[in-house]
Amino acid sequence: MPKRSSSVVGREFGNGVRAAVESTGLTQRQLAEALGWQEAKLSDMLAGKGGVNESEVRELLAYCRTPLEERERLIELFRESGNVWLQMPEDGVPDQVRTLIEQEKNANQIDCWSMILVPGLLQIPEYAYVVTDHSPVVKSEDVPRVTAARVARAEILEPDRTFTFYIHEQALRLPVGGEEVWREQLAHLLRMSVRKYISLRVIPRSVGMHAGTSGDFRVMKFPKFPPVVYVESVKCCLFFDDKETVETYENILKDLAAIAMDEEQSRAVINSILEDLQ
């Protein structure tokens, strides 16, 4: 059986099926034998590399006694194809979709560009609350829950991976939440910027028009899988993993790196804004 490269959709599907398999308490070999499959076939399926048809997927999920709602979700994932995946979350909050959270956890390198706001992974709780509270798709009663979920995603900021954040100067000068929150957010950026695995670089307003004005995005890279580009709008998000699209966004990152201030200069800009707030 020829192996196929893994995709975002394939890995999402594989993760769901893996959870179903683990719920049986059987090893992959035991389950493959019970289904009359080769173990390699099941392994490829769990890795998101395909190699099975829909009837075989249904057979496996039925054997695992997967709940109906999860079974239908996995079948829908199995039917997805192509190198772009559009998701429209039911609660209307794109950055809380399961796929993004899993991709962030598995990535060993994340490069992020943000033009209007401080990047989500660097937002303090008070700043995140104000951003969430002003979202046109989050109900007022859900603001605390969504804010907590957004803040929790920052747990991935650990030294076993690397992060590069390109932030437009105007995002630093936007007084989100009033002066006190604004000041603490800037101070938090300074604290995070000295961590060796985090690179924070500011795009000065003086550069004018540049490639990054096409919109915010992030590129996530993995030890064993192709890179993934993530782009979001108000109510939906897109995942790309085709080579051409990834190269386009990597070229934008190169352009941003060429015009961005270095890390020391970037810290100096943040400090100067803080001093103006004293």
C-alpha positions in Angstrom: 0.0 0.0 0.0 1.6 3.3 -1.1 2.1 5.9 1.6 0.7 9.4 1.3 2.0 12.5 2.8 0.1 13.8 5.9 -2.2 16.9 5.7 -3.9 19.1 8.3 -7.2 17.4 7.7 -5.6 14.0 7.7 -3.9 14.5 11.0 -7.1 15.9 12.5 -8.9 12.7 11.3 -6.0 10.5 12.6 -6.1 12.1 16.0 -9.8 11.5 16.3 -9.5 7.9 15.2 -6.5 7.4 17.6 -8.7 8.5 20.5 -11.4 6.0 19.4 -8.8 3.2 19.2 -7.3 4.1 22.6 -10.8 3.9 24.2 -10.9 0.2 23.4 -7.9 -0.6 25.5 -6.4 -2.6 22.6 -3.0 -2.1 21.0 -2.9 -1.2 17.3 -1.7 -4.7 16.5 -4.6 -6.3 18.4 -7.2 -4.0 16.8 -5.7 -4.6 13.3 -5.9 -8.4 13.8 -9.5 -8.1 15.0 -10.4 -6.2 11.8 -8.3 -8.5 9.6 -6.1 -5.5 8.6 -2.3 -5.2 8.3 -1.0 -3.2 11.2 0.8 -0.8 8.8 -2.7 0.1 7.3 -4.0 1.2 10.7 -0.7 3.1 11.4 -1.0 5.0 8.2 -4.6 5.8 8.9 -3.7 7.2 12.4 -0.9 9.3 10.9 -3.4 10.9 8.5 -1.9 9.3 5.4 -5.1 7.6 4.2 -5.0 4.2 2.7 -8.6 3.3 3.7 -12.0 3.7 2.3 -15.1 5.1 4.0 -16.7 1.7 4.6 -13.5 0.6 6.4 -13.5 3.8 8.5 -17.1 3.1 9.5 -16.2 -0.5 10.3 -13.4 0.6 12.6 -15.4 3.2 14.4 -18.3 0.8 14.9 -15.9 -1.8 16.4 -14.6 1.0 18.7 -18.2 1.9 19.7 -17.5 5.5 18.9 -20.4 7.8 19.9 -22.6 8.8 16.9 -21.7 12.5 17.0 -18.0 11.9 17.0 -18.4 9.2 14.4 -20.1 11.6 12.0 -17.5 14.3 12.6 -14.7 11.8 11.7 -16.5 10.7 8.6 -16.9 14.3 7.5 -13.2 14.8 8.0 -12.4 11.7 6.0 -14.4 13.1 3.1 -12.4 16.3 3.1 -9.8 16.7 0.4 -7.5 19.3 -1.1 -4.8 21.5 0.5 -7.0 24.1 2.0 -9.4 23.6 4.8 -12.1 26.1 5.8 -13.6 25.9 9.2 -16.6 27.9 10.5 -16.9 27.2 14.2 -20.4 27.0 15.6 -19.6 29.5 18.4 -18.1 31.9 15.8 -14.7 32.1 17.4 -12.1 31.1 14.8 -9.1 30.9 17.1 -10.7 28.4 19.4 -11.2 25.6 16.8 -9.7 22.3 17.9 -7.5 22.1 14.8 -5.6 25.3 15.5 -5.1 24.4 19.2 -3.7 20.9 18.2 -1.5 22.4 15.4 0.0 24.9 17.9 0.7 22.2 20.4 2.5 20.0 17.8 4.5 22.8 16.1 8.1 23.2 17.0 8.3 26.6 15.3 5.6 29.3 15.0 6.1 32.5 13.0 3.4 35.1 13.5 2.5 38.4 11.9 0.1 40.8 13.5 -0.8 44.3 12.2 -3.5 45.6 14.4 -3.4 43.9 17.8 -0.8 42.2 20.0 -0.6 38.6 18.9 -3.0 36.3 20.8 -0.2 34.1 22.3 1.3 37.3 23.9 -1.8 38.9 25.2 -2.2 39.3 29.0 -5.6 38.2 30.4 -6.9 41.8 30.8 -6.0 42.6 27.2 -7.5 39.4 25.9 -10.7 40.1 27.8 -11.2 43.5 26.1 -10.5 42.0 22.7 -13.0 39.2 23.3 -15.6 41.6 24.7 -15.5 43.6 21.5 -15.8 40.6 19.2 -18.9 40.8 17.1 -19.3 37.0 17.3 -18.9 36.3 21.1 -21.9 36.6 23.3 -21.5 38.7 26.4 -22.1 35.7 28.7 -19.4 33.7 26.9 -16.7 36.4 27.2 -15.1 35.0 30.4 -15.0 31.5 29.0 -13.5 32.4 25.7 -11.0 34.7 27.3 -9.8 32.0 29.6 -9.5 29.6 26.7 -7.5 32.1 24.7 -5.1 32.9 27.6 -4.6 29.1 28.2 -3.2 28.8 24.7 -0.1 30.7 25.8 1.0 27.6 27.7 2.8 26.5 24.6 5.3 29.3 25.0 8.0 26.9 26.3 11.7 26.5 25.4 11.2 23.3 23.5 10.2 25.3 20.4 10.9 28.7 18.9 8.6 31.6 18.2 9.0 34.7 16.1 6.5 37.5 16.4 6.4 40.3 13.8 4.2 43.1 15.2 3.4 46.4 13.5 4.2 49.5 15.6 0.6 50.6 15.4 -0.5 47.5 17.3 1.7 48.6 20.1 0.3 52.1 20.2 -3.4 51.0 20.2 -4.6 51.7 23.8 -6.6 48.5 24.3 -8.4 48.5 27.7 -7.2 51.9 28.8 -3.9 53.1 30.0 -3.4 50.6 32.8 -4.0 47.5 30.7 -2.1 49.0 27.8 0.9 49.7 30.0 0.9 46.2 31.5 0.6 44.6 28.1 3.7 46.4 26.9 5.6 45.4 30.0 4.6 41.8 29.4 6.0 42.0 25.8 9.3 43.2 27.3 9.4 40.3 29.7 8.6 37.8 27.0 11.1 39.3 24.5 14.1 38.4 26.6 13.3 34.7 26.5 15.8 33.1 24.2 13.2 31.0 22.3 11.1 34.1 21.6 12.0 36.7 19.0 9.9 39.9 19.0 10.4 42.3 16.1 8.6 45.5 15.4 7.7 46.7 11.9 8.0 50.6 12.2 5.2 52.8 10.8 7.8 54.7 8.8 8.3 51.8 6.3 4.8 52.6 4.9 3.3 50.0 2.5 4.8 46.5 2.6 3.9 42.8 1.9 2.5 42.3 5.4 -0.4 44.7 4.8 -2.2 41.8 3.0 -3.3 40.6 6.4 -2.3 38.7 9.6 -1.3 35.1 9.5 0.9 32.5 11.1 3.2 29.7 9.8 3.5 26.6 11.9 6.3 24.1 11.3 6.6 20.6 12.6 9.3 18.0 13.0 7.7 15.4 10.8 5.0 17.1 8.8 4.8 19.9 6.1 4.4 23.5 7.3 0.9 24.9 7.8 -0.4 28.4 7.2 -3.2 29.7 9.3 -5.4 32.7 8.4 -8.6 33.8 10.0 -11.4 36.3 9.5 -14.3 37.3 11.8 -16.2 34.0 11.6 -14.0 31.5 9.9 -10.5 30.3 9.5 -8.4 28.7 6.8 -5.6 26.1 7.0 -3.2 25.8 4.0 -0.5 23.1 3.6 0.2 23.1 -0.2 3.7 23.9 -1.1 2.9 27.0 -3.3 0.8 28.7 -0.6 3.3 28.0 2.1 6.1 29.4 0.0 4.0 32.6 -0.6 3.6 33.2 3.1 7.2 32.3 3.9 8.3 34.9 1.3 6.2 37.5 3.1 8.0 36.5 6.4 11.3 37.1 4.6 10.1 40.6 3.5 9.0 41.3 7.1 12.4 40.2 8.4 14.1 42.6 6.0 12.2 45.7 7.1 11.7 44.8 10.8 13.7 46.3 13.6 16.1 43.9 15.4 15.2 42.6 18.8 17.1 45.3 20.7 15.6 48.1 18.6 12.1 46.6 19.0 12.5 46.6 22.8 13.6 50.2 22.6 10.4 51.1 20.8 8.3 49.4 23.4 10.2 51.1 26.2 9.7 54.5 24.5 5.9 54.0 24.4 6.0 53.0 28.0 7.9 56.1 29.0 5.4 58.3 27.2 2.7 56.7 29.4 4.4 57.6 32.6 
